């Protein structure tokens, strides 16, 4: 199985002097996700939590709603011509009776580590109906002083980032600021899928009353993944896109951007943020 980090030779220049030394880099490898044995998507990811990534991806696609929907998640043996197991191919076998949607025609086979939903055929296809439509009615309230502390708590828990400086992170918090889970990945959408997948595996969907914090920008894809998991509050340390704001408003989600120290912008659902 691929490692989270790898070592590479680098020529380091500091103060006009050059030297050769090993450097720690975040690993990036392809993961092929299969559904009932049929190839569905390939994403570039940091190895680790692959099963959670696969089921989280399927939650965001509207395929899965409860742990009982899945019969088994396994690595595929014989994934290469010589029959070896690369641990880069995961198959999700649905439980008997769970319908298999025809989503393969709506998505390109390959997605990069920076974009999770680029392969959607149209905007209408992206607006997948969530299995957890109660976000607008979620009564959670989050004080601004709690929100302001979350980026530092997220950063303090990023162990691999400390070694590589090359990872995105997603953190799941309570409204009181308690860190429930944190995942790191070279792709921001993968980090969110891993968070959602782990919650799915633990039977904790929908994520009622939770706050999801992402280390980068808040794109449409991340808002959509949060909506599909029933997350009422999504915060980002950088900017949202216009389409992300539109979806947050439509779904009743609270969307916070530019969360840096005591400052933030609230783009949707301001009633949940208390001063």
N, C-alpha and C positions, 0 to 999 in steps of 0.2 A: 504494500500500500504506500502511496506517495506520502512524503513527509510534509509537515507544515512549513518548514524552512529548509533551505539548502545553502551550501557554502560555495562561493565563487571567488576567483582571483580578481583583484582590482588594483589599479594604480591610483594611489591616493595622493593628491596634491594639496598641501597646506602651507601657507605663508611662503610660496615660491619654491618649496622643496617637494620632491616626489619620492614615493616609497611604495613597495609592493606589499600587500597584506590580504588576508582572506576577509571577505565581507559576507554577512548573513542576509540572504534574500528570502522574501516570501515565495513559497512554491505556488506554481500555477499549472494545473493540469486539466485536461478535458474530462467532463463527466457526461456520459450518455445516459439519459433517463428513458427507460422502457416501461410501457404500460401493458400488462398482460403479455409480455414477451415481444411486443412490437415497438420499434424505435419511435420515440416521441420528440425528443429535443436533446441538444448537446449544449452544455454551458461550460465556460471556463471558470474554474473555481479553485479555491485553496482546499486541498484534501482534508477531510475531517468532517464528521457529522453528515456524511453523505446520505444516509437513510433519511435523516431529518430534512435535508435539503430537497430530496426527491418528493417526499410527501408534502412538504411545505409548498413546493412548486405546484403540486396537484391541487392543494387547497386554493391557491391563488387562481387556478384555472377553473374552479368550480366543480372539480371532479370528486373531491373528498369533503366530507363534513364531520365524520366521527371515526374514531379508531376502529370501530367495527366494520367500516367500509373496506378495510385492508385485510387480506388473508395472510400475506407475507411480503417482506421486503428483503431482497437478497442481492449479493454481488453475482454477476454472471460469470461462471467458469467457461473456459474456452472462448474468451472474448477476442483472442488473437489467432492467427493462422496456426501457430504451434500448440494451441490449446491451453496456454497459460492464462492465469487470472491476473489481470492488470489492476483490479480494484478500481477501475474507472468506468464500469458499466453496472448500473443498478436497475433491477427490475422490480416494479411494484405490481403485485398480483392482487387484483380486486377480489373481495369476498363474493361468493356466489350470489347472484341476484342484483349486484350493484351495476347499474347501467354504464356502458362504456361510451362516452360521447365522442363524436367525430371531430376532435379538435386538431387533428394533424393537418388538415387542409387550411386552417386559419393561421398557422404559424410556420415560419421558416424553420428548417431543421437546426440551424446553428444560431446561437445567441452569444454575444461577447460577454466578457466579465463586467462591462460597464452598462449594458443594456439588457433588460430582461424581457421586454415586451415589444422589441423592435420588429419582430416577425409577424405581428398581428396584421391581418389583411385590411382591417378598417377600424375606425374609432368605435363603431357600433359593436364590433366583435370584442373590443377590449372591455367595454362596459358590461362585464360579466355580472349576472345577478348573484348577489351574495346569499349564502345559506343562513346568514345571521343579520337580518335587516333591522335589528333594534338599536343601531348606533345612535340615532337621533334622540331616542328616549333614555339613553344612558345618563343617570343623574350625577356622575362623578364630577367632583370639583377639585381643582389643583391650584394651590396657592402659588403666586409668582415666585416667592422665596424658595419654594421647593424646586420649581422648574429651573431656576437660576443655578442650582447646585448640581443638576444632573449631568451637564457636559463634563465637569471635573470628575464626577464619580465614574462616568463612562471611561474617560481617559485613564484614570487610575487603575481600572480593571483590564486594560488592553495589554496583556502580557506579550503577545507576539508583536504588536506594533512597537513596543519598546525595543525589540531586537532588530526589527526590519524597517520601520517607518513607512511601510508600504501596504497597509491594510485599512479597509473600511470596517466600521463596527456598527452593530445594532444592539441596543440595550432595552430590556423590558423592565419597567418600574411600576411600583404601586403609586397611588396618588399621594402617598406620604414620602415618596422618594426612595423606597427600599428597592434595591436591585434584585430582580427575580432571575434574570438570565442575561447573558451577553454572548454574542457570537461575532467572530471576526472572519473576514473573507476578502479576497482580492476584488470581488464584485459586491457592490452595495446591495444589489437585489438578492444575491445569494445569502448574505448575512441575515437579511430579513426572512428569507425562506427558511433558514435554519432555525431562527427564533420561532416562527410559526409552526414549523414541522415538529420541533420539540414539544411545543404546547399541545399540538395535535396528538402526539404519541402519549402524552400524559393525560389526555382527556380533558384538557383545560380550555378548549374552544367553546364558545367565543371568549375573547379576552376582555370581558366586561370589566370596566373600572381601571383598565391598564393605560400606561403611558409608554409609547414606543418612541425611542430617541435614535436618530441616525446621525452618523458622523459627517455626512456630506450634505448634498442638496436634497430637497424633497421633490422628486420627479413624479410624474403621473403614475408610473409603474409602482412606486413605493406606496403612494396613497391607495392605489387599487389593491395592493397586497394587504395593506392594513384594513381596508374596508372588508375584504373577503374573510379576514380573521376576526372581525368584530371589534377592532381596536377603536376606542372613542377619541383618543388624543394622540396625535403624531407631532413630534417636534424634530426640528433639524437645525444644525448649527450654521447652515448656509441657506441659500434662497430656494423657494419653491418655483415651479413653473406655473404659467397661467392655467394650463389644463389641470394641474394638480389642485389648484385653488378651486376651480370649477367643480371638480369631482368631490372635494371635501365639502363644499357648500351643498351639493346635491344630496350627499349621503348623510349629512348631519354630523360630520366629524369636525373636531377642533384641530386646526392646523397652525402650528407655530413655526416661524422661520427666523433665521439670524439670531438664534439663542446663544448669546455670548455675554457672560457675566450677568450684570443686572438688566441687560437690554434684550429685547425681543420684539418681533412683529407678529401680531395675531391676524391671520388671514381669513379664518373661518371659525365659527363656534366660540366666540369670545366670552359667552356666558359661563363657560366652564372654568375660566381662569379668574381667580379671585385675587384682588389686590390686598 
